[in-house]
Amino acid sequence: MGGHRPELLIERQWAMLEQKARESERRSFFLDYDGTLAPFQTDPAKADPTAEVLLILERLCHNPANQVVIVSGRDAMTLDRWFGTLRLTKVAEHGAFISRFGEAWQALPGIDLSWKERVRSLMEDAVALYPLSSVEEKERCLVWHYRRVTGKSVDKTAHHLLQQIARAIPQTVEVMAGKKIVEVKPAFINKGTALRMLALEFCADFVITVGDDKTDEAMFEVSPGFTIKVGPGATAARYRISGTRAVLQILKRLAGIPPLAGMALWNGQVDSHTDK
Ligand SMILES: O=P(O)(O)OC[C@H]1O[C@H](O[C@H]2O[C@H](CO)[C@@H](O)[C@H](O)[C@H]2O)[C@H](O)[C@@H](O)[C@@H]1O
């Protein structure tokens, strides 16, 4: 990641990418969810995909020459509820679970979950301090959410919690500061490993990978094609785009849906919701 500066994805570059997509025979789309296909919500349970997102995905999936993969930190149940009827592949909990369309979820074996109880109790202490914060329980990961808490002191608490957790977990597990979350997940699981495996299976000659968060960097590092970072921050991606509106704009164009006239891919600034 160090020293690399992504290009802004503006109309000229986009025309070139679109051309490559048109000329290709098989296309892979690796798409992160929160902060990429959907703007952040204060309540994580209320970040359902809009009808517009579902239509774009449905159109992309409709073409058998397209492989569409949602690569998310979300749990399998949520992804099934949101995307269960679409002909796409879902990667849940940052790569811990994979479900190809029409197939059952496959889980990575041999995961140590002995840390969960201790970490949950540390997170519950933080909720006692900030009752507007909450704990999201997933099968292999735990998340402390504090987007609903106002004031600066919560950032210090998040930092402190992260340090406490880091001391309490075994080496097989990692704790990360995300966007208004502190998340704990198995260390050897990452979105890049899932991408590499699924890309090999489909053998596309056009691959596009879009994401906004630190966990998406693992995809950018191994993705064989065009990589697009949504919003600010250091990245290994080749291009940068302003926010979720612009992501939907480019996906619409690739899906053959007329995009909004006059909507720029790079609006000169980063959309506020992708910021944190
Ligand atoms: O890999 P992703 O699909 O981007 O998932 C990453 C985390 O996203 C969710 O949290 C984020 O979105 C919430 C809803 O907008 C927001 O409230 C929170 O502040 C964000 O960090 C999700 O709840 C986590 O489980 C995912 O790991």
The ligand as an SDF file (V2000), in Angstrom:
LIG
                    3D

 27 28  0  0  0  0  0  0  0  0999 V2000
  -17.3790   -5.9220    4.2000 O   0  0  0  0  0  0  0  0  0  0  0  0
  -18.6170   -5.0780    4.3090 P   0  0  0  0  0  0  0  0  0  0  0  0
  -19.7970   -5.6350    3.5590 O   0  0  0  0  0  0  0  0  0  0  0  0
  -18.3420   -3.6470    3.9650 O   0  0  0  0  0  0  0  0  0  0  0  0
  -18.9940   -5.1350    5.8640 O   0  0  0  0  0  0  0  0  0  0  0  0
  -18.1820   -4.4420    6.8320 C   0  0  0  0  0  0  0  0  0  0  0  0
  -18.9870   -4.2390    8.1020 C   0  0  0  0  0  0  0  0  0  0  0  0
  -20.1960   -3.5880    7.6880 O   0  0  0  0  0  0  0  0  0  0  0  0
  -21.2140   -3.3650    8.6640 C   0  0  0  0  0  0  0  0  0  0  0  0
  -20.8330   -2.2540    9.4590 O   0  0  0  0  0  0  0  0  0  0  0  0
  -20.7710   -1.0500    8.7010 C   0  0  0  0  0  0  0  0  0  0  0  0
  -22.0820   -0.7320    8.1680 O   0  0  0  0  0  0  0  0  0  0  0  0
  -23.0970   -0.4590    9.1660 C   0  0  0  0  0  0  0  0  0  0  0  0
  -24.4200   -0.2330    8.4450 C   0  0  0  0  0  0  0  0  0  0  0  0
  -24.3460    0.8210    7.5340 O   0  0  0  0  0  0  0  0  0  0  0  0
  -22.6630    0.7510   10.0060 C   0  0  0  0  0  0  0  0  0  0  0  0
  -23.6310    1.0280   11.0210 O   0  0  0  0  0  0  0  0  0  0  0  0
  -21.2770    0.4990   10.6300 C   0  0  0  0  0  0  0  0  0  0  0  0
  -20.8520    1.6730   11.3130 O   0  0  0  0  0  0  0  0  0  0  0  0
  -20.2770    0.1180    9.5490 C   0  0  0  0  0  0  0  0  0  0  0  0
  -18.9940   -0.1840   10.0740 O   0  0  0  0  0  0  0  0  0  0  0  0
  -21.5230   -4.6260    9.4360 C   0  0  0  0  0  0  0  0  0  0  0  0
  -22.4180   -4.3490   10.4760 O   0  0  0  0  0  0  0  0  0  0  0  0
  -20.2710   -5.3620    9.9190 C   0  0  0  0  0  0  0  0  0  0  0  0
  -20.6300   -6.6300   10.4310 O   0  0  0  0  0  0  0  0  0  0  0  0
  -19.3280   -5.5790    8.7310 C   0  0  0  0  0  0  0  0  0  0  0  0
  -18.1380   -6.2230    9.1670 O   0  0  0  0  0  0  0  0  0  0  0  0
  1  2  2  0
  2  3  1  0
  2  4  1  0
  2  5  1  0
  5  6  1  0
  6  7  1  0
  7  8  1  0
  7 26  1  0
  8  9  1  0
  9 10  1  0
  9 22  1  0
 10 11  1  0
 11 12  1  0
 11 20  1  0
 12 13  1  0
 13 14  1  0
 13 16  1  0
 14 15  1  0
 16 17  1  0
 16 18  1  0
 18 19  1  0
 18 20  1  0
 20 21  1  0
 22 23  1  0
 22 24  1  0
 24 25  1  0
 24 26  1  0
 26 27  1  0
M  END
$$$$
